[in-house]
Amino acid sequence: MNIERIQLKGQLAEAKSTFKHLDTEAAGLIILIRSLLNPFEENTLKLEVEKAATAFNRLQDVFSEMQTLNTKIQKLEEYFD
């Protein structure tokens, strides 16, 4: 088998693994943000807005990384089709 092909398959496997990890992290961040911004809390001063903002900023970073990885995965999969 061609060395380049083996390397590309390795990159594809790594990109998919990283994407899955980021997807799990994103799901956790969404749950965290929802819990920090509980809509049923009667006293809005008890909401942990700063923590939610930090989590949301991380979620934006994760989402951006996922978009980049998704493009890379699609290109690598096209190569093998």
TARA-V529493 format. One record per residue. OMEGA is omega in whole degrees, 0 to 359 (999 if undefined). Layout:
omega = (OMEGA OMEGA)
//
This chain:
omega = (182 181 180 179 178 178 180 177 176 177 179 180 179 180 179 179 179 179 180 178 180 179 178 178 179 179 178 179 178 178 179 181 179 181 179 180 182 182 181 177 183 180 184 178 178 180 181 187 181 178 179 179 178 179 180 177 177 178 177 179 180 180 178 178 180 178 179 179 180 177 179 180 180 180 179 179 177 179 183 178 999)
//
